[in-house]
């Protein structure tokens, strides 16, 4: 019960916001329509149950006129049921897609807000495979929540409707055992209740491990799919290293987890199916066993026998709702747990950015420099990495940052960008200043070349002629005629060409502060020098901070900053200052 209450609380927290959102009236209207149709279908079931009494009595009495009349009544009820079922499905699917669209937009916004997606990676695998949670899990949550919710409501209304009928039939057809009549009020209702309790208890006992098995299955499937995508995206490097055997073994291991867990699901599902099928089959004959003695004792007619069996089955199905959808509920609870974990991971990542013990990135109005104050950048495990008691990146200067590999140069850039929270101190950035970080391997979205270059701006933010001129300037005239061509540019272009496109992006956006993390490492020194001269000429008022290891870069920078071993990790110092200290 505690697990059930916890699950329902989570479902309420995830589901209710949609029905309070800007799309609430459409959502509420569609949900009300689906529920109203379900209630109407239950009403038709009640009418068909009463029809069965009259129809089978007409057969027993060989009454042709009654038989024809009941066929006509059944035809009308059947057409009504068909029409309601069709529109219930249609409106249900309409509600599903609107609800799913709203949840997907919400999760995308929260996941991609203020670098939450990056901080979630830094925190580990608390919410692995967010792509699956936003696609498959949201879809399944909406579908299963509606199916289970509407089904539960239908069961409750069906139970309330048919219990009254079955109670009355219990009086009309008293219990007969070995020729003796026993007047037990509502004995058919008690029989259905005992039968359903017995089935529900055994179903829970047999099927409870399926919840965890379904959770793990979704996780293993997503992990296998993610690694297949990784192989596709890194096909060139794998081929050059002849790593196919290693990748095959690694993928086989991950797929092995899928298979092993699936065997567990098969084994448990086999036991559950064996019981639920037996339970359902036995339920067909059980009401006849209870009522047939009264029929043979001439207490009721054939119509009464059929109506009693039908009403008993309706009550039994309503009481056995948990049994019939247990497999679906197990999958649903796993989906709920995954979405709950995803929401918690997003909230934790957002909290990490504003935690009192994290690096504070603040806006400064009294200075035109980026000031690092009492800064200590740490690794996620708390180990110190880079420290700077008082350091400034002044306006309109060129700074080269050097130091040994692993000293934390790139991590320092991440801290300045505001996406690395681990550490203490503050980074003051001039108000309204624009920053751009260019990594060694730039990112280009799949789409047109122009959209890839101007990212993160909209494709039409810059004129095509200007983009072509920039492409020619950075040494890519062969691409100037391909601005409308769509491709996966991170795969089709060499790393050197990608780095030139990264410089083109910086030239277009012209940020006030430009941070270059070994962005010309794949180019020869001549090309590197040409690009730095281009940056100097095109962005004369931009502060450029570069990470690099080539000594030739010193000629294009006014100040050289080096990371040296200090008291806590590496210390940020000017080269002249570090040369004076051992």
RODRENFI-955161 format. One line per field, with one value per residue (C-alpha): residue number from 1; x, y, z. Coordinates in steps of 0.02 Angstrom, whole numbers, plus 50000, padded with zeros to 5 digits. Each point is the difference from the previous one (the first is absolute). Layout:
BEGIN
num: c(NUM:...)
X: c(X:...)
Y: c(Y:...)
Z: c(Z:...)
This chain:
BEGIN
num: c(1:2:3:4:5:6:7:8:9:10:11:12:13:14:15:16:17:18:19:20:21:22:23:24:25:26:27:28:29:30:31:32:33:34:35:36:37:38:39:40:41:42:43:44:45:46:47:48:49:50:51:52:53:54:55:56:57:58:59:60:61:62:63:64:65:66:67:68:69:70:71:72:73:74:75:76:77:78:79:80:81:82:83:84:85:86:87:88:89:90:91:92:93:94:95:96:97:98:99:100:101:102:103:104:105:106:107:108:109:110:111:112:113:114:115:116:117:118:119:120:121:122:123:124:125:126:127:128:129:130:131:132:133:134:135:136:137:138:139:140:141:142:143:144:145:146:147:148:149:150:151:152:153:154:155:156:157:158:159:160:161:162:163:164:165:166:167:168:169:170:171:172:173:174:175:176:177:178:179:180:181:182:183:184:185:186:187:188:189:190:191:192:193:194:195:196:197:198:199:200:201:202:203:204:205:206:207:208:209:210:211:212:213:214:215:216:217:218:219:220:221:222:223:224:225:226:227:228:229:230:231:232:233:234:235:236:237:238:239:240:241:242:243:244:245:246:247:248:249:250:251:252:253:254:255:256:257:258:259:260:261:262:263:264:265:266:267:268:269:270:271:272:273:274:275:276:277:278:279:280:281:282:283:284:285:286:287:288:289:290:291:292:293:294:295:296:297:298:299:300:301:302:303:304:305:306:307:308:309:310:311:312:313:314:315:316:317:318:319:320:321:322:323:324:325:326:327:328:329:330:331:332:333:334:335:336:337:338:339:340:341:342:343:344:345:346:347:348:349:350:351:352:353:354:355:356:357:358:359:360:361:362:363:364:365:366:367:368:369:370:371:372:373:374:375:376:377:378:379:380:381:382:383:384:385:386:387:388:389:390:391:392:393:394:395:396:397:398:399:400:401:402:403:404:405:406:407:408:409:410:411:412:413:414:415:416:417:418:419:420:421:422:423:424:425:426:427:428:429:430:431:432:433:434:435:436:437:438:439:440:441:442:443:444:445:446:447:448:449:450:451:452:453:454:455:456:457:458:459:460:461:462:463:464:465:466:467:468:469:470:471:472:473:474:475:476:477:478:479:480:481:482:483:484:485:486:487:488:489:490:491:492:493:494:495:496:497:498:499:500:501:502:503:504:505:506:507:508:509:510:511:512:513:514:515:516:517:518:519:520:521:522:523:524:525:526:527:528:529:530:531:532:533:534:535:536:537:538:539:540:541:542:543:544:545:546:547:548:549:550:551:552:553:554:555:556:557:558:559:560:561:562:563:564:565:566:567:568:569:570:571:572:573:574:575:576:577:578:579:580:581:582)
X: c(50000:50144:50072:49828:49975:50174:49969:49833:50079:50132:49869:49899:50154:50044:49825:49906:50107:49935:49820:50050:50101:49959:49923:49894:49828:50034:50075:49859:49869:50075:50020:49820:49940:50100:49930:49822:50012:50069:49852:49882:50082:49974:49818:49985:50076:49863:49867:50076:50001:49813:49977:50079:49863:49862:50089:50037:49827:49930:50106:49945:49817:50019:49920:50037:49933:50103:50151:49987:49970:50153:50107:49950:50039:50169:50039:49967:50106:50140:50006:50003:50141:50101:49981:50046:50151:50065:49986:50068:50157:50012:49981:50116:50137:49971:50021:50156:50090:49956:50054:50158:50043:49981:50105:50135:50012:50008:50137:50101:49991:50054:50134:50078:49977:50159:50114:49901:50032:50188:49993:49896:50144:50121:49894:50012:49865:49861:49892:50080:49942:49896:49956:49902:49913:49942:49942:49949:49964:49892:49902:49973:49957:49860:49932:50007:49934:49847:49972:50017:49906:49852:50001:49997:49855:49906:50028:49935:49843:49975:50014:49875:49878:50008:50012:49821:49946:50096:49933:49822:50037:50070:49827:49912:50118:50041:50148:49964:50119:49956:49816:49997:49960:50100:49941:50166:49973:50108:50094:50046:50081:50098:50053:50067:50088:50086:50050:50074:50094:50075:50055:50069:50104:50078:50032:50094:50101:50047:50024:50079:50179:49945:50005:50188:50030:49906:50099:50165:49943:49965:50168:50097:49908:50039:50182:50021:49917:50109:50160:49944:49980:50173:50075:49911:50059:50180:50010:50156:50105:49943:50044:50171:50040:49929:49892:49856:50037:50009:49838:49914:50050:49946:49833:49975:50026:49869:49879:50036:49927:49844:49984:50033:49873:49876:50017:49955:49846:49954:50011:49896:49875:49977:49949:49888:49917:49972:49907:49903:49945:49943:49912:49910:49949:49935:49898:49899:49927:50002:49835:49910:50059:49924:49834:49963:49926:49868:49966:49976:49889:49887:50034:50058:49985:50139:50000:50026:50143:50086:49971:50070:50155:50028:49974:50115:50134:49982:50021:50143:50090:49975:50069:50141:50057:50168:50021:49959:50119:50140:50126:49954:50009:50173:50062:49909:50079:50172:49964:49939:50160:50107:49910:50008:50188:50017:49907:50104:50161:49949:49954:50166:50098:49907:50031:50184:50018:49933:50074:50089:50158:50010:50088:49897:49994:49938:49967:50114:49955:50153:50132:50032:50108:49962:50058:50040:49987:50057:49964:50031:49942:49976:49967:49830:50080:50056:50185:50074:50045:50030:50010:50014:49992:49982:50012:49927:49974:50004:49897:50071:50155:50069:50040:50085:49970:50127:50043:50024:49864:49870:50036:49820:50012:49840:49911:50046:49914:49846:49996:50008:49859:49896:49976:50128:49932:50125:50106:49992:50028:49923:50020:49940:49954:49959:49814:49931:50167:49989:50110:50036:50092:50076:50062:50129:49861:49855:49820:49893:49815:49939:49922:50052:50178:49941:49903:50154:50113:49886:49950:49933:49917:49857:50053:49938:50085:50142:49990:50060:50122:50082:50014:50079:50127:50047:50021:50119:50094:50031:50065:49845:49949:49947:49856:49936:49878:49931:49911:49831:50069:49946:50119:50076:50145:50095:50015:50023:50134:50177:50046:50104:49852:49889:50123:49998:49810:50012:50104:49871:49865:50099:50026:49814:49944:50143:49989:50080:50097:50059:50074:50095:50041:50134:49887:50142:50088:49958:50067:50177:50092:49978:49811:49994:50092:49885:49845:50068:50043:49823:49928:50108:49944:49815:49976:50109:49904:49973:50096:50074:50057:50085:50055:50145:50166:50090:50130:49951:49837:50095:50022:49812:49971:50049:50003:50050:49916:50065:49929:50133:49995:49945:49932:49833:50010:50064:50015:49961:50146:50075:50154:50113:49935:50022:50176:50048:49937:50073)
Y: c(50000:50118:49967:50027:50166:50056:49955:50090:50155:50002:49975:50144:50113:49956:49998:50143:50145:49968:50021:50166:50061:50117:49850:49953:50032:49891:49866:50005:50000:49850:49906:50037:49938:49838:49972:50040:49876:49867:50026:49987:49835:49934:50051:49904:49847:50011:50010:49851:49902:50032:49959:49829:49953:50043:49927:49828:49991:50031:49856:49886:50044:49994:50173:50062:50176:50029:49924:50122:50148:49959:49981:50177:50067:49914:50077:50175:49969:49925:50149:50120:49903:49996:50187:50043:49883:50078:50178:49955:49932:50154:50124:49896:50007:50187:50027:49890:50101:50168:49941:49921:50158:50106:49882:49984:50190:50017:49869:50067:50174:49944:49881:50129:50148:50085:49851:49879:49861:50024:50004:49841:49914:50066:49923:49827:49879:50052:50022:49898:50017:50160:49976:49843:50083:50146:49890:49825:50029:50155:49909:49846:50105:50092:49842:49890:50134:50027:49814:49957:50153:49979:49812:50021:50124:49880:49858:50102:50055:49823:49930:50124:49965:49811:49969:50063:49885:49851:50027:49995:49845:49915:50015:49939:49850:49943:49887:49814:49868:49816:50042:50117:50184:50130:50180:50096:50185:50049:49835:50027:50167:49919:49860:50124:50098:49846:49941:50171:50019:49828:50042:50172:49935:49860:50119:50121:49858:49927:50161:50125:49970:50061:50183:49998:49887:50123:50146:49913:49946:50178:50053:49861:50029:50186:49968:49880:50123:50143:49902:49952:50187:50032:49873:50082:50174:49945:49879:50080:49989:49821:49951:50084:49912:49836:49997:49901:49845:50102:50090:49837:49926:50155:50008:49813:50021:50137:49901:49851:50100:50030:49814:49943:50120:49951:49817:50056:50090:49846:49885:50113:50039:49815:49968:50154:49956:49820:50060:50144:49893:49862:50129:50074:49831:49939:50160:49949:49845:50056:50099:49857:49882:50117:50035:49843:49905:50136:49987:49812:50024:50111:50154:50102:49992:49987:50189:50022:49875:50092:50170:49938:49928:50161:50111:49889:50013:50190:50012:49875:50099:50163:49925:49915:50158:49988:49821:50038:50148:49945:49985:50174:50072:49926:50086:50161:50004:49979:50147:50105:49962:50050:50165:50035:49969:50114:50141:49978:50003:50161:50080:49944:50072:50165:50006:49964:50163:50105:49903:50112:49894:50016:50125:50159:50081:50179:50150:50150:50180:50088:49913:49958:49847:49821:49989:49836:50026:49871:49870:49816:49880:49822:49832:49918:49893:50158:49994:50175:50034:50186:50149:50187:50122:50156:49991:50105:49977:50181:50073:49995:49897:49837:49869:49831:49868:49860:49862:49812:49882:49967:50164:50058:50128:49942:49980:50181:50053:49898:50088:50171:49945:49959:49815:49931:50023:49902:50117:50163:50184:50111:50050:50176:50029:50174:50029:49965:49929:49860:49847:49862:49839:49905:49823:49902:49900:50120:49942:50018:49952:49886:50111:50128:50063:50177:49943:49906:50152:50130:49886:50037:50141:49967:49955:50167:50106:50039:50032:49864:50117:50043:49816:49961:50140:49933:49823:50064:50103:49847:49898:49899:50070:49825:50006:50172:49926:49869:50111:49918:49823:49893:49875:49936:50123:49929:49839:50066:50131:49972:50065:50137:50057:49994:50110:50126:50000:50032:50155:50052:49985:50114:50128:50006:50017:50119:49970:50120:49856:49854:49845:49883:49827:49934:50045:49995:49843:49903:50135:50033:50149:50104:49976:50031:50164:50054:49967:50095:50148:49988:50005:50148:50095:49955:50009:50146:50033:49819:49928:49835:49869:49848:49831:49930:49911:50067:50133:50085:50057:50120:50122:50026:50034:50143:49901:49823:49917:49834:49871:49945:49883:50092:49967:49934:49927:50119:50188:50126:50122:50114:49921:50142:49975:49812:50017:50097:49862:49826)
Z: c(50000:50037:49827:49923:50091:49951:49817:49998:50079:49864:49863:50071:50002:49820:49925:50082:49933:49824:50055:50080:49852:49858:49910:50151:49923:49849:50112:50125:49862:49912:50165:50048:49830:50016:50175:49945:49857:50117:50118:49851:49949:50177:49985:49836:50087:50131:49864:49909:50163:50019:49815:50026:50123:49877:49848:50075:50076:49826:49936:50140:49971:49810:49989:49823:50022:50158:49914:49852:50115:50105:49844:49951:50174:49997:49830:50066:50156:49895:49880:50148:50082:49838:49971:50181:49996:49838:50064:50170:49917:49888:50144:50110:49868:49977:50186:49999:49867:50079:50172:49932:49902:50156:50108:49866:49983:50189:50022:49853:50074:50173:49936:49884:50118:50059:49961:50110:49873:50023:50190:49999:49910:50130:50137:49924:49944:50119:49844:49863:49820:50010:49816:50044:50146:49894:49856:50050:50185:49973:49865:50109:50152:49909:49918:50156:50117:49892:49973:50184:50062:49882:50027:50189:49989:49885:50123:50146:49906:49932:50174:50070:49858:49996:50186:50015:49859:50068:50175:49935:49897:50156:50079:49841:49985:50178:50030:49980:50068:49988:49982:50149:49979:50098:50007:50008:49957:49853:49996:49817:50045:50141:49883:49872:50137:50074:49825:49956:50166:49977:49822:50045:50146:49896:49854:50113:50075:49831:49901:50121:49936:49828:50055:50028:49849:49887:50072:49964:49827:49947:50069:49913:49834:50006:50045:49854:49880:50063:49971:49824:49964:50073:49879:49853:50049:50025:49853:49926:50158:50033:49821:50008:50164:49935:50154:49925:50105:50160:49957:49955:50167:50095:49910:50024:50187:50007:49895:50112:50145:49895:49963:50179:50072:49865:50052:50176:49932:49897:50150:50112:49862:49965:50181:50003:49834:50055:50153:49922:49853:50116:50108:49849:49929:50167:50016:49846:50082:50182:49999:49911:50137:50129:49912:49898:50150:50015:49814:50006:50152:49889:50107:49850:49811:49872:49980:50186:49996:49858:50078:50166:49917:49902:50153:50103:49866:49996:50189:49996:49863:50094:50160:49902:49912:50086:49939:49819:49981:50117:49859:49938:50176:50026:49842:50051:50172:49922:49883:50147:50096:49851:49973:50187:49995:49849:50087:50157:49898:49913:50166:50074:49853:50013:50187:49971:49901:50144:50145:50128:49984:49811:49888:49985:49828:50028:49890:50027:49957:50067:49896:49818:50043:50052:50180:50089:50187:50128:49868:50035:49865:50061:49920:50032:50135:50092:49955:49964:49820:49961:50117:49973:50144:49893:49813:49858:49814:49945:49860:49824:50037:49932:50132:49974:50136:50009:50121:50011:49938:50135:50089:49978:49860:49913:50167:50042:49838:50050:50168:49916:49884:50155:49965:50125:50176:50102:50104:50095:49968:49867:49819:49958:49818:49932:49982:49825:49944:49872:50022:49876:50038:49854:50042:49903:49917:49964:49997:49844:49998:49862:49867:49871:49999:50033:50154:50060:49983:50080:50145:50131:49903:49879:49821:49933:50133:49879:49814:49883:49913:50165:50047:49830:50023:50172:49930:49868:50130:50113:49854:49952:49830:49944:50124:49951:49873:50122:50127:49966:49997:50150:50078:50162:49992:50148:49900:49823:50036:50060:50172:49921:49895:50154:50094:49857:50008:50187:49965:49869:50134:50116:49863:49964:50182:50048:50188:50124:50079:49894:50083:49884:50067:49881:49854:49873:50064:49841:49883:49945:50072:49842:49999:50186:49981:49858:50106:50151:49889:49931:50176:50044:49846:50005:50189:50055:50163:50051:50148:49941:50126:49923:50064:49901:50009:49847:50034:49837:50081:50115:49856:49989:50185:50113:50162:50040:50149:50065:50120:50125:50148:50157:50173:49936:49826:49867:50022:49863:49976:49869:49922:50059:50177:49994:49935:50157:50116:50009)
